[in-house]
Amino acid sequence: MAAKRKLLIVDDSTLNRQVLSKMLSEQYEIIEAENGIQALDVLGERANEISLILLDIVMPVMDGYTFLSIHRAN
């Protein structure tokens, strides 16, 4: 059996992350982050492993737009 691709779900809502994880866990190995800063940390450690990112735009700490700007610059 082939290894599952990894999906990073970035959302400040625990409930949203849980629902998305449950829906997508058969196809993907799920990695979660609750804000853009945590997502950048995950990507710093595992960027080559992540196949897809589901990103909430409106979040405290660091919103999705700021995350995308920083990630694109890297």
N, CA, C and O of each residue as an XYZ file, in Angstrom:
296
protein
N       0.831     -1.187      0.000
C       0.000      0.000      0.000
C       0.873      1.247      0.000
O       1.830      1.337      0.769
N       0.554      2.191     -0.842
C       1.324      3.430     -0.931
C       1.058      4.313      0.282
O      -0.029      4.292      0.860
N       2.066      5.086      0.652
C       1.914      6.011      1.774
C       0.929      7.109      1.401
O       0.869      7.539      0.249
N       0.167      7.554      2.377
C      -0.785      8.637      2.147
C      -0.035      9.957      1.993
O       0.985     10.186      2.643
N      -0.550     10.810      1.132
C      -0.013     12.165      1.042
C      -0.415     12.929      2.292
O      -1.404     12.596      2.946
N       0.360     13.954      2.619
C       0.115     14.716      3.842
C      -0.618     16.023      3.523
O      -0.287     16.727      2.569
N      -1.621     16.323      4.351
C      -2.460     17.509      4.224
C      -2.311     18.333      5.487
O      -2.480     17.821      6.593
N      -1.995     19.606      5.323
C      -1.908     20.530      6.448
C      -3.195     21.342      6.506
O      -3.519     22.071      5.569
N      -3.924     21.215      7.605
C      -5.135     21.995      7.829
C      -4.799     23.101      8.806
O      -4.366     22.838      9.928
N      -5.002     24.357      8.377
C      -4.690     25.516      9.205
C      -5.996     26.256      9.471
O      -6.574     26.862      8.568
N      -6.454     26.201     10.716
C      -7.719     26.836     11.089
C      -7.718     27.061     12.590
O      -7.302     26.182     13.344
N      -8.176     28.221     13.035
C      -8.211     28.498     14.466
C      -9.361     27.784     15.168
O      -9.366     27.700     16.396
N     -10.321     27.276     14.433
C     -11.455     26.557     15.013
C     -11.136     25.070     15.151
O     -10.926     24.369     14.161
N     -11.105     24.614     16.379
C     -10.860     23.195     16.634
C     -11.926     22.337     15.957
O     -11.617     21.295     15.379
N     -13.163     22.774     16.031
C     -14.256     22.017     15.422
C     -14.058     21.894     13.910
O     -14.246     20.813     13.352
N     -13.687     22.974     13.251
C     -13.442     22.918     11.800
C     -12.323     21.943     11.468
O     -12.441     21.154     10.530
N     -11.234     21.993     12.236
C     -10.122     21.070     11.998
C     -10.553     19.626     12.198
O     -10.166     18.750     11.425
N     -11.353     19.372     13.231
C     -11.819     18.012     13.494
C     -12.707     17.494     12.367
O     -12.554     16.356     11.924
N     -13.634     18.330     11.906
C     -14.553     17.920     10.835
C     -13.774     17.645      9.548
O     -13.977     16.617      8.903
N     -12.882     18.572      9.178
C     -12.089     18.376      7.966
C     -11.191     17.142      8.079
O     -11.048     16.382      7.122
N     -10.599     16.953      9.235
C      -9.740     15.778      9.445
C     -10.529     14.498      9.277
O     -10.070     13.562      8.622
N     -11.704     14.450      9.861
C     -12.531     13.248      9.754
C     -12.928     12.992      8.300
O     -12.913     11.847      7.850
N     -13.282     14.041      7.566
C     -13.708     13.898      6.174
C     -12.572     13.441      5.264
O     -12.806     12.707      4.305
N     -11.354     13.865      5.553
C     -10.243     13.671      4.620
C      -9.213     12.630      5.069
O      -8.261     12.353      4.341
N      -9.392     12.063      6.241
C      -8.356     11.182      6.797
C      -8.198      9.861      6.037
O      -7.157      9.215      6.155
N      -9.182      9.454      5.277
C      -9.014      8.221      4.495
C      -8.054      8.429      3.326
O      -7.344      7.504      2.930
N      -8.031      9.644      2.774
C      -7.176      9.931      1.623
C      -5.831     10.539      2.006
O      -4.855     10.398      1.268
N      -5.771     11.216      3.154
C      -4.567     11.954      3.532
C      -4.165     11.663      4.974
O      -4.995     11.324      5.817
N      -2.874     11.805      5.227
C      -2.395     11.887      6.604
C      -2.550     13.355      6.991
O      -2.040     14.236      6.299
N      -3.239     13.618      8.074
C      -3.597     14.983      8.450
C      -2.595     15.550      9.450
O      -2.220     14.897     10.424
N      -2.177     16.776      9.181
C      -1.357     17.557     10.107
C      -2.151     18.832     10.371
O      -2.691     19.425      9.437
N      -2.227     19.258     11.623
C      -3.040     20.422     11.971
C      -2.189     21.546     12.545
O      -1.169     21.321     13.198
N      -2.652     22.772     12.274
C      -2.080     23.974     12.889
C      -3.236     24.924     13.179
O      -4.181     25.015     12.396
N      -3.159     25.634     14.309
C      -4.276     26.506     14.671
C      -4.086     27.962     14.265
O      -4.973     28.788     14.481
N      -2.933     28.282     13.677
C      -2.728     29.641     13.163
C      -1.556     29.629     12.181
O      -0.877     28.616     12.015
N      -1.337     30.759     11.546
C      -0.289     30.853     10.543
C       1.111     30.627     11.079
O       1.956     30.068     10.381
N       1.369     31.049     12.296
C       2.696     30.852     12.891
C       2.990     29.361     13.057
O       4.077     28.896     12.714
N       2.022     28.620     13.582
C       2.209     27.174     13.719
C       2.375     26.513     12.354
O       3.174     25.590     12.197
N       1.618     26.989     11.369
C       1.727     26.429     10.019
C       3.120     26.657      9.439
O       3.680     25.763      8.805
N       3.678     27.840      9.651
C       5.036     28.119      9.172
C       6.045     27.213      9.868
O       6.998     26.752      9.240
N       5.846     26.955     11.157
C       6.725     26.037     11.889
C       6.661     24.635     11.294
O       7.689     23.988     11.095
N       5.433     24.169     11.010
C       5.259     22.836     10.405
C       5.956     22.789      9.052
O       6.672     21.833      8.753
N       5.754     23.807      8.239
C       6.381     23.828      6.916
C       7.902     23.906      7.016
O       8.611     23.335      6.188
N       8.401     24.609      8.026
C       9.845     24.682      8.226
C      10.454     23.320      8.488
O      11.588     23.052      8.092
N       9.703     22.462      9.155
C      10.195     21.130      9.501
C       9.847     20.079      8.445
O      10.590     19.115      8.260
N       8.699     20.266      7.740
C       8.182     19.184      6.898
C       7.721     19.644      5.519
O       6.863     18.999      4.915
N       8.263     20.728      5.015
C       7.782     21.307      3.749
C       7.783     20.301      2.606
O       6.851     20.286      1.803
N       8.792     19.474      2.517
C       8.883     18.517      1.416
C       7.860     17.390      1.519
O       7.643     16.660      0.552
N       7.238     17.246      2.673
C       6.264     16.176      2.880
C       4.832     16.606      2.595
O       3.989     15.764      2.285
N       4.542     17.900      2.692
C       3.173     18.414      2.585
C       2.753     18.477      1.121
O       3.432     19.087      0.294
N       1.621     17.836      0.809
C       1.083     17.842     -0.554
C       0.047     18.936     -0.759
O      -0.105     19.450     -1.867
N      -0.666     19.296      0.307
C      -1.785     20.220      0.191
C      -1.959     20.979      1.493
O      -1.738     20.433      2.574
N      -2.362     22.257      1.386
C      -2.664     23.066      2.564
C      -4.085     23.594      2.423
O      -4.425     24.222      1.420
N      -4.919     23.336      3.439
C      -6.235     23.967      3.545
C      -6.085     25.074      4.568
O      -5.766     24.815      5.728
N      -6.314     26.317      4.141
C      -5.961     27.476      4.950
C      -7.164     28.363      5.211
O      -7.821     28.822      4.276
N      -7.450     28.603      6.474
C      -8.441     29.597      6.878
C      -7.805     30.968      6.687
O      -6.633     31.160      7.013
N      -8.552     31.900      6.173
C      -8.008     33.238      5.932
C      -8.119     34.118      7.174
O      -7.199     34.879      7.475
N      -9.237     34.023      7.899
C      -9.474     34.887      9.060
C      -9.124     34.117     10.333
O      -9.885     33.265     10.790
N      -7.942     34.440     10.901
C      -7.482     33.798     12.127
C      -6.772     34.829     12.989
O      -6.189     35.779     12.466
N      -6.816     34.651     14.311
C      -6.001     35.508     15.181
C      -4.535     35.072     15.098
O      -4.225     34.061     14.468
N      -3.676     35.793     15.703
C      -2.227     35.553     15.768
C      -1.588     35.862     14.414
O      -0.802     36.803     14.313
N      -1.906     35.094     13.376
C      -1.448     35.377     12.013
C      -2.520     34.887     11.057
O      -2.860     33.703     11.045
N      -3.049     35.794     10.261
C      -4.114     35.407      9.337
C      -3.552     34.708      8.101
O      -2.340     34.656      7.892
N      -4.450     34.179      7.300
C      -4.047     33.427      6.123
C      -3.301     34.240      5.088
O      -2.388     33.729      4.440
N      -3.679     35.508      4.921
C      -3.001     36.359      3.946
C      -1.539     36.595      4.340
O      -0.645     36.541      3.495
N      -1.309     36.852      5.606
C       0.063     37.061      6.077
C       0.873     35.782      5.927
O       2.025     35.814      5.493
N       0.262     34.653      6.288
C       0.929     33.361      6.106
C       1.343     33.172      4.664
O       2.485     32.802      4.390
N       0.422     33.425      3.728
C       0.731     33.242      2.300
C       1.858     34.164      1.842
O       2.723     33.745      1.073
N       1.857     35.403      2.302
C       2.923     36.346      1.932
C       4.285     35.858      2.412
O       5.264     35.894      1.667
N       4.341     35.404      3.656
C       5.610     34.924      4.210
C       6.035     33.626      3.522
O       7.205     33.454      3.180
N       5.091     32.725      3.325
C       5.413     31.447      2.682
C       5.891     31.654      1.250
O       6.843     31.006      0.814
N       5.251     32.535      0.529
C       5.636     32.829     -0.854
C       7.048     33.434     -0.905
O       7.817     33.137     -1.819
N       7.385     34.277      0.071
C       8.703     34.909      0.107
C       9.811     33.884      0.349
O      10.952     34.082     -0.068
N       9.463     32.789      1.023
C      10.454     31.738      1.294
C      10.604     30.849      0.096
O      11.392     29.903      0.124
